[in-house]
Amino acid sequence: MNCVFPRWNTIVIDGHDVEAVCRAFHEAKTSEDRPTAILAKTYKGKGVPGVEDELNFHGKALGDKGKAAVELMKNSISGTLNGLGPQPVIDDAPAVDLTVKLSEPPNYKMGDKVNSYKVKGATSRMAQSVLIFSILNHPCSCLVYLSKLLF
C-alpha cells in the first residue's frame, strides 16, 4: 500500500506482528510534534486455512471451520504465559478528558445526512483535539476519502 499522510507521522506495520504493533504505539505515544497515523496491514482470518483472506467470511459464523480454527490455535500455543494476563482492576483510575473541541464548526448542519467519509476536515480537526484517535476496520478504498479529510 502506498499511502502518505503529509504533516503526519505515518507508520505502516504488519498488523499481525504484536511486537511491531507495540513499537508503533510507543512511537505514536512519544511523537509530540505531529499526529500519528498507524496503518496496520492485516488479513481477515489470518492463519486459518480455508478462511484467510477469502471473500464472504468476514463477520460470519464459521461452523465447522470455526471449530477447526480454535483447535489450530490451541495447538499453536506453547510454553507458559510468564505472568502475562489482565491487569488488576484499579478503582481510582484518574479521570481522562475526552472532550472533543473542534478548531472550527463542522461544514454541515445538525440533522443533515452526510457521508461520514466525506465530512471535509472534521476528522483532521477532531484528531488535533483528542489524545488518542483511531480509525478501525476500514477497507483500503476508504483511504481515498480519509486522505482528503486529513489535509
C-alpha positions in Angstrom: 0.0 0.0 0.0 1.4 3.3 -1.0 -0.3 5.9 1.2 1.2 9.1 2.6 -0.3 11.4 5.1 1.5 14.8 4.8 2.3 16.5 8.0 1.5 13.3 9.9 3.9 10.8 11.5 2.9 7.8 9.3 3.8 4.3 10.4 3.0 1.2 8.2 3.2 -2.1 10.0 2.3 -5.8 9.8 -0.9 -5.8 11.9 -0.3 -9.4 12.8 3.1 -8.7 14.3 2.5 -8.0 18.0 6.0 -6.5 18.5 5.5 -4.2 15.5 2.2 -3.0 16.9 3.7 -2.3 20.3 6.6 -0.4 18.7 4.2 1.7 16.6 2.0 2.6 19.6 5.2 3.5 21.6 6.3 5.7 18.7 2.9 7.3 18.4 2.8 8.0 22.1 6.2 9.6 22.1 5.7 11.7 18.9 4.9 15.2 20.2 5.4 17.4 17.1 2.6 16.0 14.9 -0.3 13.4 14.9 0.4 9.8 14.1 -1.4 7.6 11.6 -0.8 3.8 12.1 -1.6 1.8 9.0 -1.7 -1.9 10.0 -1.8 -4.3 7.1 -3.9 -7.3 8.1 -5.7 -10.3 6.6 -9.2 -11.4 7.6 -9.0 -14.9 9.2 -5.1 -14.8 9.4 -3.7 -18.3 10.0 -7.0 -20.2 9.4 -6.8 -22.5 6.4 -9.7 -22.1 4.0 -10.7 -18.7 5.6 -7.6 -16.5 5.5 -8.1 -13.6 3.1 -11.1 -15.3 1.5 -14.2 -13.5 0.4 -17.5 -13.9 2.2 -16.3 -15.0 5.6 -15.8 -11.6 7.4 -18.2 -11.3 10.4 -19.9 -14.6 9.8 -20.2 -17.8 11.8 -17.7 -20.4 10.6 -19.4 -23.5 11.7 -17.0 -26.5 11.5 -14.3 -24.3 10.1 -14.5 -22.3 13.4 -14.1 -25.4 15.5 -11.0 -26.4 13.4 -9.6 -22.8 13.8 -9.9 -23.0 17.6 -8.2 -26.3 17.7 -5.4 -25.0 15.4 -4.9 -22.0 17.8 -4.9 -24.2 20.9 -2.2 -26.5 19.3 -0.1 -23.5 18.3 0.2 -22.2 21.9 3.3 -23.5 23.6 5.1 -22.7 26.9 3.6 -20.6 29.6 2.3 -17.0 29.7 5.2 -16.0 32.0 2.9 -13.8 34.2 1.1 -12.3 31.3 -2.6 -11.7 31.9 -5.1 -9.0 32.7 -4.0 -6.2 35.0 -5.8 -5.9 38.3 -8.8 -3.5 38.3 -8.0 0.0 39.5 -10.9 1.6 41.3 -9.2 5.0 41.5 -8.0 5.5 37.9 -7.5 9.1 37.0 -10.3 10.8 35.0 -9.4 11.5 31.4 -10.9 14.4 29.5 -12.2 13.0 26.2 -14.0 16.2 25.2 -13.7 16.9 21.5 -13.0 20.6 20.8 -13.1 21.4 17.1 -11.0 24.4 16.0 -13.9 25.4 13.8 -17.5 24.3 13.5 -18.4 21.4 11.1 -19.4 22.3 7.5 -22.9 20.7 7.9 -26.0 21.3 10.0 -27.2 19.1 12.8 -29.6 16.5 11.3 -28.1 16.6 7.8 -27.5 13.2 6.3 -23.7 13.3 5.5 -21.4 10.5 4.4 -19.0 10.1 7.3 -16.1 9.7 5.0 -16.8 13.0 3.2 -17.2 15.3 6.1 -14.4 17.7 4.9 -11.8 18.4 7.6 -13.8 17.1 10.6 -11.6 14.1 11.0 -8.5 16.2 11.0 -9.9 18.8 13.4 -11.1 16.0 15.7 -7.7 14.3 15.6 -6.0 17.5 16.7 -8.1 17.8 19.8 -8.1 14.3 21.3 -5.2 12.4 22.8 -6.0 9.0 21.2 -7.7 9.0 17.8 -8.2 5.8 15.8 -10.0 4.6 12.7 -10.6 0.9 12.8 -11.5 -1.8 10.4 -11.9 0.4 7.2 -11.1 -1.2 3.8 -8.4 0.5 1.7 -11.0 2.0 -0.5 -11.9 4.3 2.4 -8.4 5.7 2.5 -9.2 7.8 -0.6 -11.8 9.6 1.4 -9.7 9.6 4.5 -6.7 11.2 2.8 -8.9 14.0 1.6 -10.1 14.6 5.2 -6.7 14.7 6.9 -5.2 17.6 4.9 
